[in-house]
Amino acid sequence: MAAAVAAKHQAYRSLRELPVNVYFGDDEQYDTDLDTEHVLAEQEIPKVDDSYIGASRYTAACKFHEIIPQSKILDSLPGTVINIRNRTLGSKHIKALAEALKKNTTVQVLILEGNTMEGEGIQEVCEMLTENDFITEVNLSRNRLGSRHSLLNGPYYISDMMRKNNTLTHLDLSYNDLTENDAMFIAFGMEGNFRISHLNLSHNDFEEGGAQYIGKALMENRSIETLNLSWNHIRRKGAVIIARALQSNKNLTHVDLSWNGFGYEGALALGQALKRNKYMKELDITNNRINWAGAQFLANGIKKNETLETLRIGLNPISTTGALDILEAVAKDKCNITLLDMKGVPVIGEFDFMSSTLKQSRPGFRCIHGAIVLFPDPLGERLAKPVDPMRKVIEMMTKHKLRPLEMFKNFDKEGLFMMGHGGFKNKLKDEMKKNEMFLTRGELQEVINLMENKAGSEFGEEGNLNFVKLSQGVKEQKRQERMEKSKAAAKKKKLRDYHDKILGAEEPDLPPESPPPPELRPMSAGLPDRGYSPKTTRSGSKPIIGSSTPRMFSLPRPPVKILSMSDPLGVKKGKKKKKK
């Protein structure tokens, strides 16, 4: 018993003699067969200086703004991606984050979608991006950055940042209610930036005037490769300027213009751009109100384009005729389109047959279209003009080198120089049949009417025909053809002048220097003249400067005197006293 107690005391004594700083990774102090490499790896991780991360700056900024630091941000600061999507942080949290990122050297992708930062927040973010040289991708969508939401004009700071930043390659400004006035600031930033390659401006409120500024900037920009302008209100002159930019820009390869209103004018300009553009690979013009005439313009451009690989033109009223025009252009040998997306566009069987044939001759070709219908759409259908009956008679006479007198003699076997309507019809019908040229009963009557109406009864008895009436009918036919040809030429010239007027739309001038914030300039400054000016409302309210659809500051109204709870507006009248 005594020996056992002595052994226990000796064991405790040996434990007390172990070094204080012993740990499992020390092979000299601890001998085991277990693998300890992962423990050593954890201890060998070097400590990163906080000055390169900005965590202390973030917590200090949160303390200054009296907000609680976000654990998501603290955890993301040492990494390469900060994804704070749809947290509705507000301007204070955004300011704190921007303060931390000014000195951060690890973050490369910043996603701030859906945080309602508005003007104050975007000002801090843009100032940070002018100092940070490591962030390459920024998502600022769904943040209400349009000038209508704040007196601090967010697009003004975005424009300044775009001109000063040299590292940003991807910028997303979608769903931000950017308006006509905001477009001038964005365009000014695009014109002075030579680094951004992917720009998303979709789901905003750019209209005809704003699109002109964006188009003008694209003519000067030499870095943007992917541009998304879908879901705006681009139309008419704005659509023409955008298309003209595609014609001269040599860097754009993927362009999304879907869900706008390019219409007739835009399709005409896009057709001209496709003829000259040699760099664009994908074009999306889905749902742009392009009809069958616009489809013909696009088809003419596709015939001369050799670089486009994907064309999306679905949900447009191009009709079955327009669909055939485009497919015939795509089928040309020089065309390299491998994906033709015409979803929602009905086609006829001939289209389906041509598409199947093209799939066999061009490997990888795909065509998406709507339902196959039995009959062509009457809208846009180009029917062959019927040949006038007298023109057929003239062609037959020309073929046999006959003059009206000679042909009439061949018909008049009795030598009376006069024939009735019935006899002339039978002779003419038989002669035309010999030459494989047929006239119906109605067409024969048209020939008779033309001869009678022009010649008159003075050259023979009424109801009878002679060679003079036949000669006069031939002359009348040629006169009508000359008039039709003259009208067609005048109409063609008028249409050509109209097209030249559309394509010759003047471009707006971008300011040589950064435009001032909207609170320092009139609301309509710099915008293309569209024939209107902001007016004071009937109630005396004045629009906020810098917004195309402004909020209103209403003047105070005189107080309303409440007469009683049952009749607060004093509508009811008091009871009249009865006259005695």
C-alpha positions in Angstrom: 0.0 0.0 0.0 2.8 2.4 0.9 4.6 1.5 -2.3 1.5 2.4 -4.4 1.1 5.8 -2.7 4.8 6.6 -3.3 4.5 5.8 -7.0 1.5 8.2 -7.3 3.4 11.0 -5.7 6.3 10.4 -8.0 4.0 10.8 -11.1 2.5 14.1 -9.9 6.0 15.4 -9.3 7.0 14.5 -12.8 4.0 16.4 -14.2 5.0 19.6 -12.3 8.4 19.4 -13.9 7.1 19.8 -17.5 7.7 23.1 -19.2 4.9 25.7 -19.1 5.0 26.4 -22.8 4.7 22.8 -24.0 2.3 22.2 -27.0 1.4 19.3 -29.1 3.4 20.4 -32.1 6.7 20.3 -30.3 8.3 16.9 -31.1 11.0 17.3 -28.5 8.6 17.8 -25.6 5.8 15.6 -26.8 6.2 12.3 -28.5 3.2 10.8 -30.4 2.3 8.9 -33.5 -0.5 11.3 -34.5 -0.1 13.5 -37.6 0.4 17.1 -36.5 0.9 18.8 -39.8 -2.4 20.7 -39.7 -1.6 22.1 -36.3 1.8 23.3 -37.5 0.1 24.9 -40.6 -2.2 26.9 -38.4 0.6 28.3 -36.4 2.7 29.2 -39.5 0.0 31.5 -41.0 1.5 35.0 -40.9 -0.4 37.8 -39.4 -1.5 40.4 -42.0 -1.1 44.0 -41.2 -4.5 45.6 -40.5 -3.4 48.6 -42.5 -3.8 46.5 -45.7 -7.3 45.2 -44.7 -8.9 48.3 -43.1 -10.8 46.4 -40.3 -9.8 48.9 -37.6 -10.7 51.8 -39.9 -14.1 50.2 -40.5 -14.9 49.7 -36.7 -13.7 53.2 -36.0 -16.0 54.6 -38.7 -18.9 52.6 -37.3 -18.3 54.0 -33.9 -18.2 57.5 -35.3 -21.5 57.0 -37.1 -23.0 55.2 -34.1 -23.8 52.0 -36.0 -23.2 48.4 -35.3 -20.4 46.9 -37.4 -21.5 44.2 -39.9 -19.9 40.8 -39.3 -20.3 40.1 -43.0 -18.1 43.0 -43.8 -15.5 42.2 -41.2 -15.3 38.6 -42.4 -15.0 39.7 -46.1 -12.4 42.4 -45.7 -9.4 40.0 -45.8 -10.8 38.2 -48.9 -11.1 39.2 -52.5 -14.9 39.5 -52.8 -17.3 41.6 -50.7 -20.8 40.6 -51.4 -23.3 42.7 -49.5 -26.4 42.2 -51.7 -29.9 43.4 -50.7 -29.1 44.3 -47.1 -30.5 47.8 -47.3 -27.6 49.2 -45.3 -28.2 52.8 -46.0 -25.7 55.6 -46.4 -24.0 55.4 -42.9 -23.0 51.8 -43.3 -21.8 52.5 -46.8 -19.7 55.4 -45.6 -18.0 53.1 -43.0 -17.3 50.5 -45.6 -15.9 53.0 -48.0 -13.5 54.3 -45.3 -12.2 50.8 -44.7 -11.7 50.1 -48.5 -9.6 53.2 -49.1 -6.6 51.4 -47.8 -7.6 47.8 -48.5 -5.4 45.9 -50.9 -7.1 42.5 -51.0 -10.7 43.1 -52.2 -11.1 43.0 -56.0 -14.9 42.5 -56.4 -17.4 44.8 -54.6 -21.1 43.9 -54.8 -23.3 46.6 -53.2 -26.6 45.7 -55.0 -29.8 46.7 -53.3 -28.6 48.9 -50.4 -30.4 52.2 -51.1 -27.3 54.2 -50.6 -28.6 57.1 -52.7 -26.6 60.3 -53.1 -24.7 60.4 -49.8 -23.5 56.8 -50.0 -22.5 56.9 -53.6 -20.4 60.0 -53.0 -18.3 58.1 -50.4 -18.0 55.0 -52.6 -16.9 57.1 -55.6 -14.3 58.9 -53.5 -13.0 55.5 -52.3 -12.8 54.2 -55.8 -10.6 57.1 -56.9 -8.1 56.2 -54.1 -8.3 52.3 -54.3 -6.2 50.8 -57.1 -7.2 47.1 -56.5 -10.9 46.9 -57.0 -11.8 45.8 -60.6 -15.5 44.9 -60.5 -18.3 47.0 -58.8 -22.0 46.3 -58.7 -24.0 49.4 -57.7 -27.4 48.2 -59.0 -30.7 48.9 -57.3 -29.4 51.7 -55.1 -31.7 54.6 -56.3 -28.7 56.6 -57.6 -30.8 58.8 -59.9 -30.9 62.5 -59.2 -34.6 62.3 -58.6 -34.0 60.5 -55.3 -31.6 62.9 -53.6 -30.4 66.5 -53.8 -26.9 65.1 -53.9 -26.5 64.0 -57.5 -25.1 60.5 -57.6 -24.4 60.4 -61.3 -22.2 63.5 -60.9 -19.8 61.6 -58.6 -20.0 58.4 -60.7 -18.9 60.5 -63.7 -16.0 62.0 -61.8 -14.9 58.5 -60.5 -15.1 57.0 -64.0 -12.7 59.6 -65.4 -10.2 59.3 -62.5 -10.2 55.5 -61.8 -7.7 53.4 -63.8 -8.4 49.9 -62.5 -12.2 49.3 -62.8 -13.2 46.9 -65.6 -16.8 46.0 -64.7 -19.4 48.5 -63.7 -23.1 47.7 -63.1 -25.4 50.7 -62.8 -28.7 48.9 -63.6 -32.0 49.5 -61.8 -31.0 53.0 -60.5 -33.7 55.2 -62.1 -31.1 57.1 -64.1 -32.9 59.8 -66.1 -32.3 62.1 -69.1 -30.2 64.6 -67.0 -28.2 61.8 -65.4 -27.3 60.4 -68.9 -25.1 63.5 -69.5 -23.0 62.7 -66.5 -22.7 59.0 -67.3 -21.8 59.8 -70.9 -19.1 62.3 -69.7 -17.6 59.6 -67.6 -17.7 57.1 -70.4 -16.0 59.5 -72.8 -13.1 60.0 -70.4 -12.6 56.4 -69.3 -10.3 53.9 -71.1 -10.4 51.0 -68.7 -14.0 49.8 -68.2 -14.8 46.9 -70.6 -18.2 45.8 -69.2 -20.9 48.4 -68.6 -24.5 47.6 -67.5 -27.0 50.5 -67.8 -30.1 48.4 -68.2 -33.5 49.0 -66.4 -33.1 52.8 -66.2 -35.1 55.7 -67.6 -32.9 56.9 -70.5 -35.1 58.3 -73.3 -34.5 59.9 -76.6 -32.3 62.7 -75.3 -30.3 60.7 -72.8 -29.6 58.0 -75.4 -28.0 60.7 -77.7 -25.5 61.4 -75.0 -24.7 57.7 -74.5 -24.3 57.2 -78.2 -22.0 60.3 -78.5 -19.8 58.9 -75.7 -19.6 55.5 -77.3 -18.1 57.1 -80.4 -15.3 58.4 -78.3 -14.8 55.4 -76.0 -12.2 52.8 -76.9 -12.5 50.3 -74.0 -16.1 49.1 -73.6 -16.6 45.6 -75.1 -19.9 44.6 -73.5 -22.7 47.1 -73.2 -26.2 46.5 -71.8 -28.8 49.2 -72.5 -31.9 47.0 -72.3 -35.1 48.0 -70.6 -34.8 51.7 -71.2 -36.9 54.0 -73.4 -34.5 54.5 -76.3 -36.3 55.5 -79.5 -36.2 57.7 -82.6 -33.2 60.1 -82.7 -31.7 58.5 -79.6 -31.8 55.1 -81.3 -30.2 56.5 -84.5 -27.3 58.0 -82.5 -26.7 54.7 -80.7 -26.7 52.8 -84.0 -24.3 55.3 -85.5 -22.0 54.6 -82.5 -22.1 50.9 -83.3 -21.1 51.7 -86.8 -17.9 53.5 -85.8 -16.9 51.7 -82.6 -14.2 49.1 -83.0 -14.3 47.5 -79.5 -17.9 46.6 -78.9 -18.5 42.9 -79.3 -21.6 42.2 -77.3 -24.5 44.7 -77.3 -27.9 44.3 -75.7 -30.5 46.8 -76.8 -33.6 44.7 -76.1 -36.8 46.0 -74.7 -36.5 49.5 -76.1 -38.4 51.3 -78.9 -36.0 51.4 -81.8 -38.9 51.0 -84.3 -38.6 52.1 -88.0 -35.9 54.7 -87.5 -33.7 52.6 -85.3 -33.9 49.5 -87.6 -32.9 51.7 -90.5 -29.8 53.0 -88.7 -28.9 49.5 -87.3 -29.1 48.1 -90.9 -26.5 50.7 -91.9 -24.3 49.9 -88.9 -24.3 46.2 -89.7 -23.1 46.9 -93.2 -19.9 48.6 -91.8 -19.3 47.0 -88.4 -16.6 44.4 -88.5 -16.2 43.7 -84.8 -19.6 43.0 -83.2 -20.3 39.3 -82.4 -23.7 39.5 -80.6 -26.6 41.8 -81.0 -29.8 41.6 -79.0 -32.7 43.8 -80.3 -35.6 41.7 -78.8 -38.9 43.5 -78.5 -38.1 46.8 -80.1 -41.2 47.5 -82.2 -39.4 46.6 -85.4 -41.9 45.8 -88.2 -41.5 44.1 -91.6 -40.0 47.2 -93.2 -37.4 47.4 -90.4 -36.7 43.7 -90.9 -35.9 44.4 -94.5 -33.4 47.1 -93.5 -31.7 44.6 -91.1 -31.6 41.9 -93.7 -29.8 44.3 -96.1 -27.2 44.9 -93.4 -26.8 41.2 -92.5 -26.0 40.4 -96.1 -22.8 42.5 -95.9 -21.8 41.6 -92.4 -19.2 38.8 -91.9 -18.5 38.9 -88.1 -21.9 38.7 -86.3 -22.5 35.3 -84.7 -25.6 35.8 -82.6 -28.7 37.8 -83.5 -31.7 38.0 -81.2 -34.7 39.7 -82.8 -37.7 37.9 -81.2 -40.9 39.5 -80.0 -40.9 42.0 -82.9 -43.9 42.4 -85.3 -41.7 41.6 -88.4 -44.4 39.3 -89.8 -43.7 36.1 -91.7 -42.4 38.1 -94.7 -39.8 39.9 -92.5 -38.8 36.5 -91.0 -38.1 35.1 -94.5 -36.1 38.2 -95.4 -33.8 37.8 -92.4 -33.4 34.1 -92.9 -32.5 34.6 -96.6 -29.8 37.1 -95.5 -28.5 34.7 -92.9 -28.2 32.0 -95.4 -25.7 33.9 -97.5 -22.2 32.2 -97.7 -20.4 35.2 -96.1 -22.7 35.3 -93.1 -21.4 33.7 -89.9 -24.5 33.8 -87.7 -24.9 30.5 -85.8 -27.7 31.5 -83.5 -30.8 33.2 -84.8 -33.3 33.9 -82.0 -36.8 34.9 -83.3 -38.8 33.7 -80.4 -42.5 34.7 -80.6 -42.3 35.4 -84.3 -44.7 33.1 -86.4 -43.2 31.6 -89.6 -44.5 29.6 -92.5 -43.5 26.2 -93.8 -41.1 27.7 -96.3 -39.1 29.3 -93.4 -38.9 26.0 -91.6 -37.7 24.2 -94.7 -35.0 26.8 -95.3 -33.9 26.7 -91.7 -33.5 22.9 -91.8 -31.5 23.1 -95.0 -29.2 25.8 -93.4 -28.6 23.5 -90.4 -27.2 20.9 -92.7 -24.9 23.2 -94.6 -23.7 25.2 -91.6 -22.6 23.1 -88.6 -23.8 24.4 -85.2 -26.5 26.7 -86.7 -29.6 27.1 -84.4 -32.8 28.9 -85.2 -35.5 29.7 -82.5 -38.8 30.9 -83.8 -42.5 31.0 -83.0 -45.4 28.8 -84.3 -45.5 27.6 -87.8 -48.6 29.0 -89.5 -50.4 27.8 -92.7 -50.7 31.1 -94.4 -48.4 34.2 -94.6 -49.2 37.2 -92.5 -51.1 39.8 -94.7 -49.2 42.5 -92.9 -46.0 43.1 -94.8 -46.8 40.6 -97.5 -45.3 41.7 -100.8 -47.6 40.5 -103.6 -46.5 40.5 -107.2 -48.1 43.4 -109.1 -50.6 42.0 -111.6 -49.8 42.7 -115.3 -52.4 44.9 -117.0 -54.4 43.0 -119.8 -53.5 45.6 -122.4 -49.8 45.2 -121.5 -50.1 41.5 -122.3 -51.6 42.5 -125.7 -48.7 44.9 -126.3 -46.2 42.2 -125.5 -47.8 39.8 -127.9 -47.7 42.5 -130.6 -44.1 43.3 -129.9 -43.2 39.6 -130.1 -44.6 39.3 -133.6 -43.6 42.9 -134.6 -47.1 43.9 -135.3 -48.7 47.4 -135.3 -52.3 47.9 -134.2 -53.4 48.3 -137.9 -51.7 45.0 -138.9 -53.1 43.1 -135.9 -56.6 44.4 -136.6 -56.4 43.4 -140.3 -55.5 39.8 -139.1 -58.7 39.8 -137.1 -60.9 41.4 -139.7 -61.0 38.7 -142.3 -64.0 40.2 -144.1 -62.2 43.5 -144.7 -64.9 45.7 -143.1 -62.4 47.6 -140.9 -64.9 47.3 -138.1 -65.7 44.5 -135.6 -68.2 44.0 -132.8 -67.1 43.5 -129.2 -67.9 39.8 -129.2 -66.0 39.0 -132.4 -63.0 41.0 -131.3 -62.9 39.3 -127.9 -62.9 35.8 -129.5 -60.2 36.7 -132.1 -58.0 38.3 -129.4 -58.5 35.3 -127.0 -57.5 32.8 -129.7 -54.5 34.8 -130.7 -53.2 35.1 -127.2 -53.8 31.4 -126.6 -51.6 30.6 -129.5 -48.7 32.5 -127.9 -49.4 30.8 -124.5 -50.7 34.1 -123.0 -54.1 33.9 -121.5 -56.7 36.5 -120.8 -59.7 35.9 -118.6 -63.2 37.2 -119.4 -62.8 40.1 -117.1 -59.4 41.0 -118.6 -60.8 40.9 -122.1 -63.5 43.4 -121.0 -60.8 45.7 -119.5 -59.1 45.8 -122.9 -62.4 46.7 -124.6 -63.1 49.4 -122.0 -59.7 51.0 -122.4 -60.2 51.2 -126.2 -63.7 52.6 -126.0 -63.1 55.2 -123.2 -60.1 56.8 -125.0 -61.1 56.6 -128.6 -64.8 57.7 -128.5 -67.6 57.0 -131.0 -66.4 59.6 -133.5 -64.0 57.0 -135.1 -66.8 54.5 -135.7 -70.3 53.4 -134.7 -70.9 53.0 -131.0 -70.5 49.4 -130.0 -68.0 48.7 -132.8 -64.2 48.6 -132.8 -61.7 49.5 -135.4 -57.9 49.8 -135.6 -58.0 53.5 -134.5 -59.6 52.6 -131.2 -57.1 49.8 -130.8 -54.2 52.2 -131.4 -55.6 54.7 -129.0 -56.0 52.0 -126.3 -52.3 51.1 -126.8 -51.3 54.7 -126.4 -53.5 55.1 -123.3 -51.8 52.0 -121.7 -48.3 53.4 -122.3 -49.4 56.8 -120.9 -50.7 55.3 -117.7 -47.4 53.2 -117.3 -45.3 56.4 -117.7 -47.4 58.1 -115.0 -47.1 55.1 -112.7 -43.3 55.0 -113.2 -43.0 58.7 -112.6 -45.1 58.4 -109.4 -43.0 55.5 -108.2 -39.8 57.5 -108.8 -41.1 60.5 -106.9 -42.2 58.2 -104.0 -38.8 56.5 -104.0 -37.0 59.9 -103.9 -39.3 61.1 -101.1 -38.5 57.9 -99.1 -34.8 58.3 -99.7 -34.9 61.9 -98.5 -36.8 60.8 -95.4 -34.2 58.1 -94.7 -31.4 60.6 -95.2 -33.1 63.0 -92.8 -33.3 60.1 -90.2 -29.7 59.0 -90.7 -28.4 62.6 -90.6 -29.6 63.3 -87.1 -27.2 65.8 -85.4 -25.2 64.5 -82.4 -25.2 66.4 -79.1 -22.0 68.0 -77.9 -20.5 66.7 -74.6 -19.2 69.4 -72.3 -15.4 69.9 -72.5 -15.3 69.9 -68.7 -17.2 68.1 -66.0 -20.7 69.5 -65.8 -21.6 71.1 -62.5 -23.9 69.4 -60.0 -27.6 69.9 -61.0 -28.3 72.2 -58.1 -26.0 74.8 -59.7 -27.5 74.6 -63.2 -30.9 74.9 -64.8 -32.9 71.7 -65.1 -32.8 71.7 -69.0 -29.1 72.7 -69.4 -27.3 70.5 -71.8 -30.2 68.4 -72.9 -31.2 68.2 -76.6 -34.0 70.6 -77.5 -37.2 68.6 -77.5 -39.6 71.5 -77.7 -40.6 71.9 -74.1 -39.4 73.5 -70.9 -40.2 72.8 -67.3 -43.2 74.8 -66.1 -44.5 75.7 -62.7 -47.4 73.5 -61.7 -50.9 74.9 -61.2 -50.5 74.7 -57.4 -47.3 76.7 -57.5 -44.9 73.8 -57.0 -41.5 74.0 -58.6 -39.5 71.0 -59.8 -36.2 69.9 -58.2 -33.3 71.0 -60.4 -31.6 68.0 -62.1 -34.5 65.6 -62.5 -36.6 64.9 -65.6 -39.4 63.6 -63.6 -39.0 65.7 -60.5 -40.5 65.5 -57.1 -42.4 68.5 -56.1 -41.9 70.9 -53.2 -45.4 72.2 -52.6 -45.9 75.7 -51.2 -47.7 75.7 -47.8 -51.4 75.9 -48.2 -53.6 78.0 -46.0 -55.0 76.2 -43.0 -58.4 74.7 -43.3 -60.9 75.7 -40.6 -62.8 72.7 -39.4 -66.3 73.8 -38.7 -67.5 70.6 -37.0 -66.6 66.9 -36.8 -69.7 65.9 -38.7 -69.1 68.6 -41.4 -65.3 69.3 -41.4 -65.3 71.2 -44.8 -68.4 73.2 -44.2 -70.3 71.6 -47.0 -73.7 71.3 -45.3 -75.8 74.4 -45.1 -77.8 75.5 -42.1 -81.5 75.1 -41.9 -83.5 78.0 -43.3 -86.0 79.6 -41.1 -89.6 79.3 -42.3 -91.2 82.5 -43.3 -94.2 83.5 -41.4 
